[in-house]
Structure formats: structure tokens, C-alpha cells
Amino acid sequence: IISTQFHNYQSAAVIPPSFNPTRRNVTYHVGETALLECSVDNLGTKEVIWKNRNQKHVITVGSFVFVGNGAYSVSHPSNSPHYDLVIKNVQRHHAGVYECQVSTREVMSIDIQLNVIDPPANKHRYSSPPTASKPALTLSGAEFVDQGEAIRLSCNATGVLHAPEDVDWFFQGLKIQSSVQDEIIITKFHSPETKTLISTLEIERSKMKHSGMYICRSTDLTIKSHNVQVINAASKNRERAVNENGGETDDRSGRQAEQKNNNCSLLTIHFPTFVLLSTLSSILVYLPR
């Protein structure tokens, strides 16, 4: 009975996976990079599987790709529910219905329709140039951070027809990865509405070694850099103390005032001796010789 109750408690505590809302019908031109979104919450130990309805074999399981032509890959940013299927240099034969499955006993899947069309021919001949937004990459964050405080940088990569596939972070030329031990957290979020991939880099407790040049690089866009200077807290406290006390000017004035007081004290001490010597000189003048 106890074992049955414990099993029932475990079953009740497990939250089953669920799909997040994503685009179910997408269109790309021949030669572009297609992005088919699949976002699953509470995945746990289960895997996300991608299939093409027109093919018997699976394309991917988790982040592993079974099709070896290099066109397919999985975009799964760290700590993200996204397991998006990426098809580079998409062609018309890639069009069709793709199925995103979760490896559960019961059938759990969603369908995404991929449409591939030819690029418009002579699109500028009879019309004005398109006003679509150009690809953009921005990198923002604080330039100066007190030692021990968090470093937070945000990189926004925007595409023309869809968000870029991924964003990489670098520090002093070396790639940065999320690390619990080093307290480094990298998050990524796709926004289909704005065609933007938003990535944030956070170092929870900054050290002096974290001063330097940070770089955000998108797979489709240019590179942006941002310099961060970690300020030594002890040096800052000494500087603040000097400023609050008037700095070196006040110190110099204080030393001059002290010297003046010492001189006045010396004059006060020797004045009676001076008076006594003057009196003795006067008496000696009037004494008979």
C-alpha cells in the first residue's frame, strides 16, 4: 500500500510536456535558411524528434542529426525550450509538412507546413525598392562595473525575413559558454514577430579578470564589440575618501597650518628670554666703569 501511494505521488508530481505556441505555416525563398520552430515546456528526460511526412526516416533526435548532407541542424540555445529545425540553402524539394514529436508513449506532435518559393524575378523593375528593414545587430550593457557586481550584456540580432539562427559570445577572442561553476549564464530567445534573436550574457559576480572586450557574433550578421572595465572596490574607496577630505590640497594646507602653529609656539617660548637679555643690556649701560 505504501509503495502504491508513493508511486501515485511521484506520478502526480511529474508535469507532462506541452508545446508552446509557434508558427505552423512558414514560407521561404529558394536559397534562404529556413527555421521551423518547435518549443516544448517540461521536456524532462524525453527527446524532441523531427520528421518529414514524405519520408520514413527521422531527421533529428534531440540535437543529433541523422541526415548527413549538412543541410539540417537543430537550434537549441542553452536553457531554452526551443528545438528548432534549421534547413540551410532551402530548395523546393524541401517543401512539405514537418512533424515535431516528443518521445512519449502517447502520440504527441505538431505539424509545421514549409513552403518554398522561387525568388521574385526583376522585382525592382516596375516598383520602388522595398522598404523592408535591413539586418541589424546591437550590443548594449554597462561599460564600468564595480568588482563583485553583475556584468549584464544584451545582444539583439534582427533579420529581414526571419530571426538569425544563433548568436555566439566571445571574450578576449575566446568563446564563452554557460557555466554554473564560473557563474556565467547565457540565454537566447527567438521573437518571430520582430524577426529578432535576443541573447543575454550575465556574469553574476564580476572579478578583475573579467575586464576586457566582449564580442557578440551572429551567424547571419556582423560582429559587435563592447568593452567592460571592472573597477577595484578598494581603489574606489580610497579615491572617494581623498575626494571627501579635500584631496592633496587640503593635506598641503594642513601641513602649512601646522608649521605656522609650530613657529608661533617657538616664538612664544623664547620671548621672555629676549626681554630678559634686553633688560640686562640696559642695566650694563648705566653701571659705572
Secondary structure, DSSP 8 states (H G I E B T S, - for coil): -HHHHHHHHHHHH----EE----SEEEEETTS-EEE--BEES-TT--EEEEETT-SSEEEETTEE--TTSSEEEE--TT-SB-EEEETT--GGG-EEEEEEE--SS--EEEEEEEEE---TTTTTSS--------EEEEEE-SEEETTS-EEEEEEEE-SSS--S-EEEEETTEE---BTTTTEEEEEEEETTTTEEEEEEEESS--GGG-EEEEEEESSS-EEEEEEEEE-HHHHHHHHHHHHTTHHHHHHHHHHHHHHHHHHHHHHHHHHHHHHHHHHHHHHHHS--
